[in-house]
Structures are given as structure tokens and as C-alpha cells.
């Protein structure tokens, strides 16, 4: 986005952070997750804390991976 405050520091990718976060830092991003079953289980137990674990595929320079996030409760 041209009006983003981050556009000047990320001129190679027009201000998008996916490439830096995923490929350069190895940080998985959670997008479009189906959380209905987790929310229902949390509501039933009245326990709202969990550890979310994500291990992306080991691909050099990759910017995407199959969804494999797991919530440990």
C-alpha cells in the first residue's frame, strides 16, 4: 500500500511484510484458520489458554506452507 508507514522501509515488496516475516525470519503467519472447534472446546471447559505450535515446511526462500497449526490445551 503506497500510504503505509512501512512502504519506505520495504521498497522491494511495496510494503507487504509476508516475504520478510516468512522467508527471512521464519515466522509463521496465521491466516484463515478454522477456529470453531477450538472455540467450542474452550467454551465448554471455560479454559481459554492454549499453546499454538506451527512448523512450516523447510523450503529455502519459501513464502507459503500447508496449514499445520496445532493448539495444545
Buried (B, 14 or more C-beta within 10 A) or exposed (E): EEEEEEBEEBEEEEBBBEBBBBBEEEEBEEEEEEEEEBEEEBEEEEEEEEEEEEEBEEEEEEBEBEEEEEBEE
